[in-house]
Each structure stands twice: as structure tokens, then as C-alpha cells.
Amino acid sequence: MKFLPKEFLSHPVEGRRLIGTVLGENLPAKPVLLIFLRHLGCIFCRETVADLRLMAESIPAFPPILFIYPDTARDGEEFFQRFWPEASAIGDPKTILFRLADLQDGGFLELAGPEVWVSALRAITKGNFYGVQGPHLLQMPGAFLVLKDRILWKHTYRHIGDHPDWTKLPGCTPIPSEDFDPGILPA
């Protein structure tokens, strides 16, 4: 099992709907999904936010989500007010948290290869579009399911449009909320 670096957990944070002043204070005592967005104008980041919002609203067992993005807290406030007002998010304009999570810049195929173009068509058909590009255009995204300092699951992106199957997260049971009967629990 891998662990988050101590510097990551003790790093001061600024953003929206946060409960503490360092990252570790914003991680509940249950698994949480840390989503690192490339930049707030990225079509795939917009797709990810929309998909995760739908998952969180329709699957009772879906873990809480904490977004980390490489823009200012003010930019994030405007973005999330538009795309998911209830979301918790941390601005990381210097990409310190990205580096501590070992998320690097992408190469040509990761940023503009054929798979990216196919993924862009998928995102467009879902109603997502490109926005204003952020300052970190080469940044690769990241997704981690963590329990305090432990990494329970990690998605390594093959390219910027790579799309994890969020229903396959450990401990996530995709039971729609209207069909869920608390008297009958999954095995």
C-alpha cells in the first residue's frame, strides 16, 4: 500500500467549501476521491466534474470528492459555482500538490494523440466544450481514492482524455438512490 507524502497532507490550502487550512484537515475519516484537474478550461476536466457530480448525486455509496486544480482560488470559485456549486475544491496555482502527487506534464501523444481526439468527441457529445485555457496546459490529470494518508486506488492516465470507470472504485456500489432499500444491503 502506498502513502501520501507528509508534505502533501501538511500543505496549506485555499479554495472553496474547505474545513481546514491544510490539506490533511480536509480529508474525512472515510475514503475520499482526490481529483486533480488539468486546468479549468479543459474539456476533459469539465466532463470529469459533470460525470462525478452525476455519480455523487445518484450513487449513495459514492465517496466524497475533493478537487485540486492548478488555478487560483478565485478562478475555481467561478468555475465550480457554474459547474457544481456544492463541490469542495483546492486551488494550487504553483502546482505544488500536483508535484507531490507525482503528476507530471504530458508529452505529445498524451496531450494531442489520436486517443485524445476520440475522447474529445465523446466529451462533446455529452455537452462539454473547451473553455479559456489555464496556465498549465501540459499538466496531466490524476485520480486517487485515499483514506487519510493511504492511497487505496489510483488511476494513471494514459492521455488527457482517458476516462476511468468511476463505478469500479473500491467500495462503490452503483445502486441508484431511488431503488436503494436500507433494509437490504449488498453482500
N, C-alpha and C positions, 0 to 999 in steps of 0.2 A: 504494500500500500504506500502511495506517495503522500507527501505532506506539503502544504503551502509554506513558503518561507516565512520566518518570523517577521522579516521586514515588510512583507505583504500585509500581514494581519495588523501590524502596528503603524501602518502608513496613514497619515492624516487624510481625511476625505472631505469633500464638499460636493453637494448635489441636492437632490430632492427626495423628500419623504424618508430621510435617514433618522436613525435613533441615537447614533453615537458620532463621535468626532474622529475615530479611527476605524479602518475597515472591519477589523475583528468584532467591534461592538455592534456592527450592523448585520452580523450573521446569527440567526436564531439558533436555538438548541436542537434543531432538526435539520435535515438536508435542505440545502438551498441551491438553486441553479444560478451560477455566475455566468453572465453572458457578456462577452467582450465584443462590442460593435466596432466595425472599421472606422466609420465616420457617419455622421447623422444624415448626410445626403446620399448615402449608398443605397441602391435599390434593394440589395440583399439584406441590409440591416433593417430597412422598413418592412420587408417581407418577414423577417425573423420576429420583429416586435409584433406585427399583426398576427402571425401564427401562434406565438406564445400567449398573446392576450386571449385568443380563442381557446387555446388549450387550458389555460388557467381558469377561464370562466366556465368551461364545460366539463372538466375532469376534477372531481373533488380531491383526489389524491395527488394532484399535480403539486410539485414543490413550489415554495415561494421563489420569486425571481429577483435578482439584483443585477441591473445592467451597469456596465462600465463602458464609457465611451471617451474617445480622445479629443474632446472639445471642452469648452468652458461650461461651468455650471449654468450660466445664463442661457447658452445655446441649448443645453439639454432641457432646461425648463420649457423653452418654446417648443422644442421637438416633442417632448412627452406630453405636454398639455394638448397637443394636436393629435398624437397617435395613441396615447394610453395615459390618461390623467392620473390613474391610481398607481402607476409604476414607481418603483424606487430605483434611483439611478445615481451613479457617481461620475463626476467629470474628472478626467485625467488628461488635461491638455499637454502635459510633458511626457505622456505615455510611460510613466514610471511603473504603474501597476501592470501594464502590458509586458514590459521587460521582465518584471519579477515573476510573471506567469509564463515566461519563456515564449511569448508570442512575438514573432519577428516580422519583418517586411517580406512581402511576397515577390517572386520572380515573374518573368513574363507570362509563362503558362498559367501560373496561379492567379494572375490578375487579368489576363486577356486571352487565354487559350480557348479552344473550341467548346470545352465544357462550360466555360463562363457564359458564352453566348447562348447556349441552350438553356442554361439556368436563368438568364435574363428574360428569355421568352416565357419561361414558367412564371417568373415573378410578375411580369407584365400582365399575363392572363389572369392573375389573381388581383389585379387592380393596383399594383405598385409601380411607382415611377421614380426616376432619378431626381434628386434634389440638388441643392448647392453643395459642391464638393468641399470637404473639410481639408485641413492642412496635412493630414497624414494619409495620403492616397495609397501608399504602398502597404499599409498596415493589414496584417491578416487577422481574421476574427478568431474567437475562442469560445468554448463552452465547457464548463466544469460543474459537476454536481459535487458539492462539498458538505461535510459535516464538521463545523468549526474549522480545524486545521487539516482535516483529512480529505484527500481527493478520492471520492468514491467512483467517479466516472469522468471521462474526458473525451471530447470529440476533437480529433485532429483534422482540421480542414484540408482537403486535397487542393481546393481552389476557393476563391472568394464566394462563389455561388453554391458551394457544397451545402447540402441541406440535411441535417440529422433527422432521423425519425424520432420525434420527441416522445412518442408513445412507448418507446423502448427504454426509457430511463429506468434504472433500477428502482423498484418500489412504486412505480407509477402504474396505476390500474386504470385503463381508459374506460371507465363506466360513466356514461352520461348522467348528469346530476338528476334529471327528471326520472330516470329509471332506477336510481340508487335507493335501496331499502336498507336502512341502518340495521335492521334485524337480520339481514342476510349478508354476511361478509365473504369476500373472496377467499378461497383456500390459499 
